[in-house]
Amino acid sequence: MLPGGFLLAEVIPVTKLVTANRGNPVYGFHWYGPPGTEFVPQIGVLERKFDTGTSSVEVLDAFRRHTALLERLVADFKAAHP
């Protein structure tokens, strides 16, 4: 893990898992219980975040911002140095 980064496991019901990206339903997450059972199994989902000192930022959001900044800097450099 990078300095300032952390993993946090949030426990959620399996019914809230994102399964749209699984493709074939065979590869999804399934659970079964007796009819009338109100119990829904829980599962831990990792959240990847950076600690900025004042708040925490999602890793993918931070990478998107940094990538956009680098692309802008490279474009500015190319424009200034044809």
C-alpha positions in Angstrom: 0.0 0.0 0.0 1.3 3.5 -0.8 2.1 5.9 2.0 -1.0 7.8 3.0 -3.3 5.1 1.5 -5.5 2.7 3.3 -8.1 -0.1 2.7 -11.3 0.0 4.6 -13.7 -2.9 4.6 -17.3 -1.8 4.6 -19.8 -4.5 5.5 -22.9 -4.5 3.2 -25.7 -6.9 2.5 -25.0 -9.1 -0.5 -28.2 -7.7 -2.2 -26.3 -4.4 -2.6 -23.3 -5.9 -4.5 -22.7 -4.6 -8.0 -23.2 -7.5 -10.3 -23.8 -5.7 -13.6 -20.1 -6.2 -14.6 -20.1 -10.0 -14.2 -21.2 -10.9 -17.7 -22.5 -14.5 -17.5 -24.7 -15.0 -14.4 -22.7 -18.1 -13.6 -19.9 -15.9 -12.4 -22.1 -13.8 -10.1 -22.6 -14.0 -6.3 -25.5 -16.2 -5.2 -27.0 -17.0 -1.9 -30.0 -19.1 -0.8 -32.2 -19.2 2.2 -35.4 -20.9 3.3 -38.6 -19.1 2.1 -39.7 -16.4 4.6 -36.2 -15.9 5.9 -35.4 -12.2 6.5 -31.7 -12.7 7.1 -29.5 -11.4 4.4 -25.9 -12.4 4.5 -23.3 -9.6 4.9 -20.0 -9.3 3.0 -17.0 -7.0 3.4 -16.2 -4.8 0.4 -12.9 -3.0 0.2 -12.7 0.8 -0.3 -9.4 2.0 -1.6 -8.7 5.6 -0.5 -5.9 8.1 0.0 -5.6 10.1 3.2 -4.9 13.7 2.2 -4.5 14.9 5.8 -7.8 16.8 5.8 -10.0 14.2 4.1 -9.9 10.9 2.3 -10.2 10.6 -1.5 -11.1 7.6 -3.6 -8.0 6.2 -5.3 -9.6 6.1 -8.8 -10.8 9.7 -8.5 -7.3 10.8 -7.5 -5.8 9.0 -10.5 -8.3 10.5 -12.9 -7.5 14.0 -11.7 -3.8 13.4 -11.9 -4.0 11.9 -15.3 -6.1 14.8 -16.6 -3.5 17.2 -15.1 -0.6 15.4 -16.8 -2.4 15.3 -20.1 -3.0 19.1 -19.9 0.7 19.7 -19.0 1.9 17.6 -21.9 -0.4 19.3 -24.3 0.7 22.7 -23.1 4.4 21.7 -23.4 3.8 20.4 -27.0 2.1 23.6 -27.9 4.9 25.7 -26.5 7.7 23.6 -28.1 6.6 22.5 -31.6 
